Amino acid sequence: MGAGRPAPRRTARPSRRRTPATHQQGIIPTVQDERWLSIEVIAPPQVWDTVAAVMIESGCTGVQLCDKPPRLVGYLPETESERVAAIQEKLNRLPQFDLPPVAAVQVQTITEKDWHTLWRRHFRSRKFGQRLRVQPSWSKRKPEPNEQTILLDPGLAFGTGGHPTTALCLEMIDQWLQPGMRVLDMGTGTGILAIACAKLGAARVLAIDNDPLSVQIAQENVMRNGVSERVTVQLRDNWNDLNETFDFIACNIISTFHIANAPTLPPLLAPGGYYLASGVIGRNWREVRKALEAEGLTLGEFRKRRTWTASLFQKSAS
């Protein structure tokens, strides 16, 4: 709820997203006049995970979770408008599974110009924790002493710090990340969390997303922030085929991802390594905690903001 995602985010990520942020997890279209369909689903938070899964599986990019009013927003190229009917059909069947119905599905066409205008209107410089500041790439604001500035051009990717899940991740990274750590950012979205880790001294960061558009914009943001020597962005569906270990894993994706992938997580964590689980709605947090603790991880910190949570778990050092 990257900073993607159903980048999750965040706007809300979790783009989450394919990725959720939450989180968070698409980008500004590369074709100048390309048109996109904005699909807005008005739905209660208890069905957000299900709705996000439907949208992602139907090809939506940049899925965002928004609080006021409770809704999810995803994007499809206008050339794939036939997918909208399939999304609506699946959502209409939610009551068959004892889930609340969605209130409405609203579709509108947007252009790259529309998207630029929207972001320039709402994306402002903001500080997180003691050391991190996120601001748009067009901002002229000068950093303060001891501040690490992250410049972003988010496009359709999730993750600018505006959504609680991304904000919580940035604050906890600022508190817990140590220089020299090896980091995995799962569902990177804009690349915001990966860039934050690199700016705070991570030795190496692997940023993953399953959305080609998010990967492209994350790569551009990594270059923009001068951390390309330490941050690698890759297109991957999951972490299952990684043959390395990490000291810190950040995952801002919807709760179902944390639960489903918990059994494959421990081999990826170095002894004493941290797992930052965000993109989780409060009502689903206990289930996420249970799944991770069943794999031997210990809860180190829990934070909640509005309906969203972020938790830091640690693997035993022995």
C-alpha positions as CSV (number, residue, x, y, z in Angstrom):
1,M,0.0,0.0,0.0
2,G,8.1,1.1,-3.3
3,A,7.3,2.3,-2.5
4,G,5.0,-0.1,-5.5
5,R,2.8,-3.0,-6.2
6,P,-1.0,-3.9,-5.4
7,A,2.0,-1.5,-5.6
8,P,-0.6,-2.5,-3.3
9,R,0.0,2.9,-3.2
10,R,-0.5,4.5,-2.7
11,T,-2.6,7.9,-4.1
12,A,-2.2,4.6,-2.3
13,R,0.7,0.8,-3.2
14,P,0.3,-1.1,-2.3
15,S,1.1,-1.0,-6.9
16,R,0.8,-3.2,-4.7
17,R,0.5,-4.1,-7.6
18,R,0.9,-6.7,-9.8
19,T,2.0,-4.9,-6.6
20,P,0.0,-2.2,-2.4
21,A,0.9,0.0,-2.0
22,T,0.1,-0.7,-1.2
23,H,3.1,-1.2,-2.0
24,Q,3.0,0.1,-3.2
25,Q,2.8,-0.9,-6.9
26,G,3.0,1.4,-13.9
27,I,4.7,4.5,-15.2
28,I,4.0,7.5,-17.4
29,P,3.3,6.1,-20.8
30,T,6.3,6.3,-23.1
31,V,4.2,7.1,-26.1
32,Q,3.5,10.8,-25.9
33,D,-0.3,10.7,-26.7
34,E,-1.0,7.2,-25.2
35,R,-4.4,7.0,-23.5
36,W,-5.2,5.0,-20.4
37,L,-8.3,3.8,-18.7
38,S,-8.6,4.7,-15.0
39,I,-10.7,2.1,-13.3
40,E,-12.0,3.2,-9.9
41,V,-13.7,0.6,-7.7
42,I,-15.6,2.0,-4.7
43,A,-15.5,-0.8,-2.1
44,P,-15.2,-1.3,1.7
45,P,-11.7,-2.1,3.0
46,Q,-12.6,-5.7,4.0
47,V,-12.6,-6.7,0.3
48,W,-9.6,-4.6,-0.9
49,D,-7.3,-7.6,-1.1
50,T,-9.8,-9.5,-3.2
51,V,-10.5,-6.5,-5.5
52,A,-6.8,-5.7,-5.9
53,A,-6.2,-9.4,-6.9
54,V,-9.0,-9.2,-9.5
55,M,-7.6,-6.0,-11.0
56,I,-4.0,-7.2,-11.0
57,E,-4.9,-10.6,-12.5
58,S,-6.9,-8.7,-15.2
59,G,-3.8,-6.7,-16.2
60,C,-4.2,-3.5,-14.3
61,T,-1.0,-1.6,-13.5
62,G,-0.4,0.9,-10.7
63,V,-3.2,-0.4,-8.5
64,Q,-3.7,2.1,-5.7
65,L,-5.6,1.8,-2.4
66,C,-7.2,5.1,-1.3
67,D,-8.9,5.9,2.0
68,K,-11.2,8.8,1.3
69,P,-13.6,7.5,0.0
70,P,-12.5,3.8,0.3
71,R,-11.6,2.8,-3.2
72,L,-9.1,1.2,-5.5
73,V,-7.8,2.7,-8.7
74,G,-6.0,0.8,-11.5
75,Y,-4.9,1.5,-15.0
76,L,-5.3,-0.3,-18.4
77,P,-4.1,0.9,-21.8
78,E,-7.2,2.1,-23.7
79,T,-6.5,-0.6,-26.3
80,E,-7.4,-3.2,-23.7
81,S,-10.8,-1.8,-22.8
82,E,-12.4,-5.3,-23.2
83,R,-10.8,-6.2,-19.9
84,V,-13.1,-3.8,-18.0
85,A,-16.2,-6.0,-18.6
86,A,-14.3,-9.0,-17.2
87,I,-13.3,-7.1,-14.1
88,Q,-16.9,-6.0,-13.5
89,E,-18.1,-9.5,-14.0
90,K,-15.7,-10.9,-11.4
91,L,-16.5,-8.1,-8.9
92,N,-20.2,-8.7,-9.3
93,R,-19.7,-12.3,-8.0
94,L,-18.2,-11.2,-4.7
95,P,-21.4,-11.7,-2.7
96,Q,-21.4,-15.4,-3.8
97,F,-18.4,-15.8,-1.6
98,D,-20.0,-14.0,1.4
99,L,-18.1,-10.8,0.7
100,P,-19.6,-7.3,0.6
101,P,-20.5,-6.0,-2.8
102,V,-18.6,-3.2,-4.4
103,A,-20.5,0.1,-4.5
104,A,-19.5,1.2,-7.9
105,V,-17.0,0.8,-10.8
106,Q,-16.2,4.0,-12.6
107,V,-14.1,4.2,-15.7
108,Q,-12.6,7.3,-17.4
109,T,-9.9,7.9,-20.0
110,I,-6.8,9.8,-19.0
111,T,-3.8,10.9,-21.0
112,E,-0.1,11.5,-20.1
113,K,-0.9,15.2,-19.8
114,D,-3.7,14.5,-17.4
115,W,-1.4,12.4,-15.2
116,H,1.3,15.0,-15.1
117,T,-1.2,17.6,-14.1
118,L,-2.6,15.5,-11.3
119,W,0.8,14.6,-9.8
120,R,2.1,18.2,-10.0
121,R,-1.1,19.3,-8.1
122,H,-0.8,16.8,-5.2
123,F,2.8,15.6,-4.9
124,R,4.7,17.8,-2.4
125,S,8.0,17.6,-0.5
126,R,7.7,15.6,2.7
127,K,10.0,14.4,5.4
128,F,10.0,10.9,6.9
129,G,11.8,9.9,10.1
130,Q,14.9,11.9,11.0
131,R,16.8,11.7,7.7
132,L,14.6,11.1,4.7
133,R,12.8,13.6,2.5
134,V,10.8,12.7,-0.6
135,Q,10.0,15.3,-3.2
136,P,9.0,15.5,-6.9
137,S,11.8,15.7,-9.5
138,W,10.7,19.2,-10.5
139,S,11.0,20.6,-7.0
140,K,13.6,23.3,-6.4
141,R,13.8,22.8,-2.6
142,K,17.3,22.5,-1.2
143,P,18.0,19.7,1.3
144,E,18.6,20.5,5.0
145,P,21.7,19.3,6.8
146,N,21.8,15.6,7.4
147,E,18.8,15.1,5.1
148,Q,18.8,12.4,2.4
149,T,16.6,13.6,-0.5
150,I,14.8,11.2,-2.8
151,L,13.7,12.7,-6.1
152,L,10.7,11.0,-7.8
153,D,8.8,11.2,-11.0
154,P,6.1,8.6,-10.1
155,G,4.1,8.3,-13.3
156,L,1.6,5.5,-12.7
157,A,3.8,3.6,-10.3
158,F,2.8,3.4,-6.6
159,G,4.9,4.9,-3.9
160,T,5.6,8.6,-3.2
161,G,5.1,8.6,0.6
162,G,1.6,10.0,0.4
163,H,0.0,6.7,1.4
164,P,0.3,5.5,5.0
165,T,1.9,2.2,4.0
166,T,4.8,3.9,2.1
167,A,5.2,6.5,4.9
168,L,5.4,3.8,7.5
169,C,8.0,1.9,5.5
170,L,10.2,4.9,5.1
171,E,10.0,5.8,8.8
172,M,10.9,2.2,9.8
173,I,13.7,2.0,7.2
174,D,15.1,5.3,8.6
175,Q,15.1,3.7,12.1
176,W,16.3,0.2,11.4
177,L,18.4,0.1,8.3
178,Q,22.2,-0.1,9.0
179,P,25.0,0.9,6.6
180,G,26.4,-2.0,4.7
181,M,23.2,-4.1,4.7
182,R,22.1,-6.1,1.7
183,V,18.5,-5.2,0.9
184,L,15.6,-6.7,-1.1
185,D,12.7,-4.4,-2.1
186,M,9.9,-6.7,-3.2
187,G,7.3,-4.9,-5.2
188,T,9.4,-1.8,-5.7
189,G,6.9,0.4,-7.6
190,T,8.6,3.8,-8.1
191,G,11.7,2.4,-6.4
192,I,11.2,4.7,-3.4
193,L,12.1,2.2,-0.7
194,A,15.1,0.9,-2.6
195,I,16.4,4.4,-3.2
196,A,15.9,5.2,0.5
197,C,17.9,2.2,1.5
198,A,20.7,3.1,-0.8
199,K,20.7,6.7,0.4
200,L,21.0,5.5,4.0
201,G,24.1,3.4,3.2
202,A,22.9,-0.1,2.1
203,A,25.7,-1.9,0.3
204,R,23.5,-3.4,-2.3
205,V,19.8,-3.2,-3.1
206,L,17.8,-5.6,-5.3
207,A,14.5,-4.0,-6.3
208,I,11.9,-6.4,-7.8
209,D,8.5,-5.8,-9.5
210,N,6.4,-7.9,-11.8
211,D,5.1,-4.9,-13.7
212,P,7.4,-3.9,-16.7
213,L,6.2,-0.3,-16.5
214,S,7.0,-0.1,-12.8
215,V,10.5,-1.5,-13.5
216,Q,11.1,1.1,-16.1
217,I,10.1,4.0,-13.9
218,A,12.0,2.6,-10.9
219,Q,15.1,2.4,-13.1
220,E,14.7,6.0,-14.2
221,N,14.3,7.1,-10.5
222,V,17.3,5.1,-9.5
223,M,19.4,6.9,-12.2
224,R,17.9,10.3,-11.2
225,N,19.0,9.8,-7.6
226,G,22.5,8.7,-8.5
227,V,22.4,5.3,-6.8
228,S,22.5,3.0,-9.8
229,E,25.8,1.5,-8.7
230,R,24.1,0.0,-5.6
231,V,20.5,-0.5,-6.8
232,T,19.6,-3.2,-9.3
233,V,16.0,-3.2,-10.6
234,Q,14.7,-6.5,-12.1
235,L,11.4,-7.8,-13.6
236,R,10.4,-10.8,-11.5
237,D,7.1,-12.3,-10.3
238,N,8.5,-13.3,-6.9
239,W,11.6,-14.1,-4.9
240,N,11.4,-17.9,-5.2
241,D,14.4,-18.3,-7.6
242,L,16.8,-16.0,-5.8
243,N,19.9,-17.7,-4.6
244,E,21.2,-15.1,-2.1
245,T,20.5,-13.8,1.3
246,F,19.6,-10.4,2.5
247,D,20.0,-8.5,5.8
248,F,16.8,-6.5,5.2
249,I,13.7,-7.2,3.1
250,A,11.0,-4.6,2.5
251,C,7.7,-5.8,1.2
252,N,4.9,-3.3,0.9
253,I,2.3,-5.6,-0.7
254,I,-1.2,-6.8,0.2
255,S,-1.6,-9.2,3.1
256,T,-2.3,-12.3,0.9
257,F,1.3,-12.0,-0.5
258,H,2.9,-12.0,3.0
259,I,0.8,-15.0,4.0
260,A,1.3,-17.1,0.9
261,N,5.0,-16.5,0.6
262,A,5.9,-16.8,4.3
263,P,7.2,-20.4,4.0
264,T,9.8,-19.3,1.3
265,L,11.0,-16.3,3.3
266,P,13.4,-17.6,5.9
267,P,16.1,-18.9,3.4
268,L,16.3,-15.4,2.0
269,L,17.1,-13.8,5.3
270,A,20.5,-13.7,6.7
271,P,20.8,-14.7,10.4
272,G,19.5,-11.7,12.4
273,G,17.9,-10.3,9.2
274,Y,14.8,-8.1,9.2
275,Y,11.5,-8.4,7.2
276,L,9.4,-5.3,6.9
277,A,5.8,-6.3,6.2
278,S,3.6,-3.5,5.1
279,G,0.5,-3.0,2.9
280,V,-1.6,-4.8,5.5
281,I,-5.0,-3.6,6.6
282,G,-5.5,-3.8,10.4
283,R,-8.1,-6.5,10.3
284,N,-5.7,-8.8,8.4
285,W,-2.6,-8.1,10.6
286,R,-3.0,-10.9,13.0
287,E,-3.2,-13.4,10.2
288,V,0.0,-12.0,8.7
289,R,1.8,-12.1,12.0
290,K,0.7,-15.7,12.6
291,A,2.0,-16.8,9.2
292,L,5.4,-15.1,9.7
293,E,5.9,-16.3,13.3
294,A,5.1,-19.8,12.2
295,E,8.3,-19.6,10.1
296,G,10.3,-18.7,13.2
297,L,10.4,-14.9,12.8
298,T,10.0,-12.6,15.8
299,L,8.0,-9.4,15.9
300,G,10.2,-6.5,16.7
301,E,8.0,-3.5,16.0
302,F,4.5,-2.7,15.0
303,R,3.1,0.6,13.7
304,K,-0.4,1.5,12.6
305,R,-1.7,4.6,10.8
306,R,-5.4,4.9,10.1
307,T,-6.4,1.4,8.8
308,W,-2.9,0.5,7.7
309,T,-0.1,-1.4,9.4
310,A,3.6,-2.0,9.1
311,S,5.5,-4.6,11.1
312,L,9.2,-5.4,11.5
313,F,10.1,-9.1,12.0
314,Q,13.5,-10.6,12.7
315,K,15.1,-13.9,12.0
316,S,17.1,-15.5,14.8
317,A,20.8,-14.7,14.8
318,S,21.7,-18.3,15.6
